[in-house]
Amino acid sequence: MDVYRSIVITGGGGMLAHSLRDALRARRLDAIAVTRSECDVANAQDVSRLFQRHRPSLLLNCAAHTAVDLCEDEPARANAINGEGPAHLARMSCEYHTCLTHFSTDFVFDGQNDRPYRPDDPPAPISTYGASKLLGETKVQEANPRGWLILRTAWLFGRYGNCFPKTIVKLAQAGRPLRVVNDQIGSPTSTTDVAEATLRLLDQKATGLFHITNAGVTSWYDFAAEILRQFGLAADLAPVTTEEWIRTRPKQAKRPAYSGLDCSAYSAVTGHVLRGWKEALAEYRTSVGDAVALTQS
């Protein structure tokens, strides 16, 4: 990692970006975190100015339109940020000989598999969000064919910003009933672990497409139950099907029923096996303090 003279993180205000900065600082490396107000990746001129100013040797692209349901109403905006934005970054990275790492999602798959998806499995997104993220992957590969690193991850949670565990804890503390879908399966994943895994791949000068999630799969309902257990909270928690959930929120985007990701390619390159999601959740529990402190944060 010490070969990188200038490290820039786009989407610098987000949960993953903060964890990447923490991981870099642990190695006594600093990064310039750039927010959308400073550089809108969908704007080619903004991206050009970013490269002219910082001349990054490593760029970590966390910028994305991640409001999955809103993307259904804003397909042009989703494609601009999630598709054309990475293309602008990839073209400038090629010009400036920048190592580009781009983060993508399990939503590029349709969820019909009966085993974890491998990086070489054919993508088939079923939502505007997923299609826009796949467009970004394709644009990165086309714009900078000499070398790129694309990392797909899923179900992110972390201490910075809003995430599923934080929401569940707050609702439980407020005495709200919790109705959580039990037929969508995936891997809850710590942003801390994604950040560290990213640096391990960069240590190996890895290029190509990799999957990074914590080990194991679960449903959103069982994830919620484990959150309540680890935080020592009681709540009125009950499962619902996706069909039942959509009846109350008909504008919901379609989500993959199963989106486990096969991380064996990552392990083969780095020699590292990602820990289980329950262990990662326990560390998150420690990092945010007790339930009262979480509510007040």
Protein Blocks (a to p, Z undefined) as FASTA:
>chain_A
ZZpmbdcdehklbmklmmmmmmmmmnopacddddfklocfklmklmmmmmmmnopabdcd
fbdcfblklmmmmmmlmmmmmmmmmmmmmmmmmmnopacdddddfklpgolacbdcdfkl
ccddfbfklmmmmmmmmmmmmmmmnbccddddehiacfedcdfklmmmmmmmnopacddd
fkbccddddfklmmmmmmmmmmnopacjdddddediddfklmmmmmmmmnopacdddddd
fklmmmmmmmbccddfblcdcfklmmmmnopacddfklmmmmmmmmnopfklmmmZZ
